[in-house]
């Protein structure tokens, strides 16, 4: 008599999550090219705005009068922004036709998947979302689709906050701000027009071998509504950065600081070759902050990277470790069930 052990948890039959495969050049060569591009673009930005070596090596001007209370508040605001954005992903998953995993599971999944942003290439984060979604009983296709849409709306919200900087004269590499805003406006328009949005989703679902019957229903306010939700996320991020600068003991106009932070993040993200926008984001942030902070802008950009990375990686690393241990535990449970079945004669050996 033969019996089968049913896999734990629902599966998404049309979605296989695999490690992104390298095509063409070997991966080490691609990483070397990305490193050279990142260093080259960063040097071009820094050289264009006239940052001296002394400025680049000096952090003292960026910390004239640090205040621990303000710095702690900036960390709490940033963590709140990360958590709020993660819960938006869960709500978007529910609206796209799958099961909303809830606030805690959404935070756990999104923060753990965000570790993929620190690897070369932009697919690792989405691959992580798909894998962790499936383990939580959520459609991997919908989880990854919600991640892509959420990131699009987040970038569009960042562009809205960054409009004063993107349309100003301070860009060291020309004035691509108008093109960036126009491209993101088209994305939002596409998400807001039901036939266009459903057409895009239909392509994604067919590539993942899912039925058109699973496509969600969206109205004309879908795009603006989700842009508004992600704009709230960027209000939290911008406020966290302003408080962080205050915590370092520096002055500055709050709205201009928040706009500079959003613009640097956006342009660093567009630099697809730079993992987590490293280098490129800092170069643009220096350029945008110099009118407000002068020579302290270089140190602030460096400290901002450290601040954001630590606040994101510490909880994300802990949650990723928890996911790994949980996966090992689930595997041991399945093995114990199989072994018990063999001893009872329910499974042929």
N, C-alpha and C positions, 0 to 999 in steps of 0.2 A: 504493500500500500504506500502510495507516494503523496505527500502533501507539500504544499509550497508555503513559504513564509512571505506574507504580504509586506512590502516595504513600508517603513514608517513614514507617515505623512503623505499628503497629496502630491502628485507629480504634475508637471506641466509637459504634456506629451509632445508639444510642438516646439519646445525650446531646449536645446542642449547647450549647457554652459561650458565652454572650453576656454583654455588659456589663449589669448590672442596669439596667433601664429605669425611669425616673421616671414615675409616674402622678399625675395630679391637679395639685398645685402645682408650679411650676417648681423645678428643683433649687436655685438660689440662695436661693429663699424657704424651702425645707425646711431648708437648711443654716443660714439665719439663725434659724429657729425652734429648731433643735437647739442652736445657740450660746446663745440666750436661756434655754432650758430648763437647759442645763448650768450657765450662770452663776447662774441663779436657785436651783437646787437646791444648788449649792456654797455660795452666800451663806447660804441657809437653814440648812445644817448648821453652817457656821462661826459664824454669828450665834447659833445655838441653844447652842453650847458656850462662847460668850463669848470668842472670840479677838479681841484688840485689834489695831489697825492696826500698832502698834509690834512686836507679836509676829509679825505676818504679814511684815513687812519685814526682820526680823532673823534672819540665819542663824548668827550667832556662837555663840549658846548650843547649837546643834546640832553644833558642831565644837570641843569644848573641848580635845581632845587626840588629833588624828588619827594613825593608825598605818598606814603604807603597806602593810606586810605583810598585815595583816588585810583591808584594802580590796582588795588584789589577790586574796586568797583568796576574798573574797565574789564577785568577778567570775568567777573560775574555777568556783565552785560554781553560780552562776547560769547560765553557759554550759553546764555539765554538765546542769543541769536542762532547759534548752531542747533540747539534743541528745537526752537520754533520752526526753523527751516526743515528739520527732519520730520516733524509732525505734519508739515505741509505735504511732504512726499507721501506719507501714509494716507492723508485725505485725498490726494490726487489718485493714488492707487485705487481707493474705493470708488471714486467718480469714474475711473476708466473701466470699471466692471469687475474688479477683483475684490478681495476682502481687505478692508482696512486693518492692518495688524495691530493698531492701537499705538498710543503715544510712546510707551516704553520700548516696544519692539521696533518702532520706526526710528527712534533715536539710536538704538543699538545697531540696527542694520545700516543706517546711513553713515553714522560716524565710523563704523568699522570699514565700510566700503570706501570712505574718503581717503583711507590710507593709499589707495591706488593712484591718487592725484600726485603723489610724490615719486612715482615711477615714470620713466620716459614713455610718452604716448598718452592719448586721452581715452583709451578703451578700458583700461584696468578698472577704473572706478565703476563704469557701467557693468562690466563683467562681474565685479564684486556684488553690485546691487542685485543682479539677476540670480547669482548663486545663493546669496543670503535670503533673498525673497522666497525662493523655492523651498529652502530649508524651513522657513517660517510658515509654509502653507499658502504662499501667495504666488500667483502666476509669475514665472520668471520673465515672460514677455512683457506683461503689464508693469512689473517692477522696474525693468530697464527702461520701458517707454516713459513711465512717470519720471524717472531720473533725467532722461533727456529733456522732456518738456519742462520739468522743474528748473533745470539748469538754464534753459532758454529764457524762461520768465525771470529768473534771478539776474541774468545778465542784462535783460531789458530793463529791470528795475534799477540796476546799478547805473545803466546808461542815463535813465531819467534823473537820478540824483547827480550824475556827473555832467549834465548838460552845460553848466556854467564853465567848466574846465574844458570839455571837449570842443566847445565852440569858441573858446578864447584863443589868444595868441601864444599861449605858453607851451604848446606841444613842440618838443625838440625835433621831432621827425616829420615835420610838415603839419598839415591840418586834416588828418583822416577822420576827425571826430564826426563830421557831418555824414560821412559814408557809413560809419559804425552805427549811428543813430538810425539812418535810413534802412540799413540791413535788418536791424533788430525790429524796427517798426513793421517791416514786411513780414517778419516771423510772427509778430503778434497779430497782424491782420490775417495771416494764414490760419492762425489758431482761432480767430474770431469768426471766420466765414465757414459755416458748417460744411459745405461741399468740399472746400479746399482741405479743411482739417481731416475730414473723414477719408478723403483720397490719400493723404499722407499716412494716416493710420492703417488704411487698407494695405498699402505697400509693405509697411512694417510687419503687420500680422501675417501676410502671405509669405514673406520671407521666413517667418518663424513657424509657418505651416499651421496657422490657427484660422478658424472659420471666420468668415465675414459676419456671421451671426453674433460673434463676441464683441463686435465693435461698439464702443459706448456712444450714447446720444449726447450731443453737445449743442448748446444754443449760441446765439450771436454774442452773448456776454461772457462766454467761457474765457476768452483771452484777457479782456480787461479785468475780469474778476480775479483771475490767478495772478495777473500782473500786480493788482492791488495788494494781494496777500504777500507776495514776495517783496513788494515795496516796504511793507512793515518789517520784514526781515532786515532790509537794508537801513531802515531807520535805526534798528538796534545796532547793526554793525557800525554805522556812522557815528552813533552816540558813543559806542565803546571806544572808537578811535579818538574822538574828541576828548573823552575823559582820560584816555591813556596819555595823550599829549599834555593835558593839564597835570596829570600825575608826574610827568617828567619835570614839571616846573616851567613849562613854556607857555607863552601867550598865543593868541591867534584867533581869528574869526571862526566860530564853530561851523557855520554853513560851508565856508570855503575849505576848511580842513576835511569835513565829511565828503565834499565833492571831489577833492583831490584823492582821497582814499579810494572812493568808488571808481574814479577814472583809472587810477593805477591798477586796481584789481582787474578791471575790464580789459585793459590793453595787455596786461600780463597774461590773462587767460587766452586771449586771441593768439598770443605767441605760442602756438601749439607745440613747438619743439622744446620749450622750457618746462620741465616738471614743476607743477604748481606755480608757474610763472616766475620762478626764482631768477633773480638778476634783472630781468626785464621789468618786472613790477617795481623793484626798488629804484631802477633808473628813472622811470616815469614819475615815481613818487617824489624823488629828489627834485626833479624839474618842477613839479607842481607846488612843492612846499617852499622852495627857495624864496618866492616873493613874500611869504608870510614869516618864515623862520630863519632865512638867511643861511649862514654857514652851519647851523644846527640841523638843516634838512637832511644831510648825509647820515648823521648819527641816528636821527629819528627813523629814517627808512630802514637802517640795519636793525635797530631795536624793535621796530614794528614787525619785521620778519620773525625775529626770535619770539616775540610776544605771541603772535598768531600761531606759529608752529608748535610752541610748547602747549598752549591752551588747547589746540586741536589734537595733537599727537598723544598727549598723556591719557586723556579719557578714551580716545580712539584705540590706542594700543592696548589698554586694559580690556576694552570690549572685544577687540579682535582676538586676544588671548582667551577670553571667556568663550568665544565662538569656537575656537579650535578645541578647547577642552570639552565643550558641550558636544562637538562632533565626535570626538573620541569616545565620550560616554555613550552616545547614541549607538555608535558602532559596536561597543561592547555589549550593550543591551540586545541588539539584534543577534550577535554571535551567541549570547547566552540562551536566547529563545531557540535558536537553531539547535544548539547542543542539547537542550532539554527535550526538544522534539525528537532528536535522534535516540536519546535514551529511552523515551517512551514508545519508540517504534513507529512514530508518525512520519518519519522521513527516512527513506532508503539511504544507506551509506555504501 
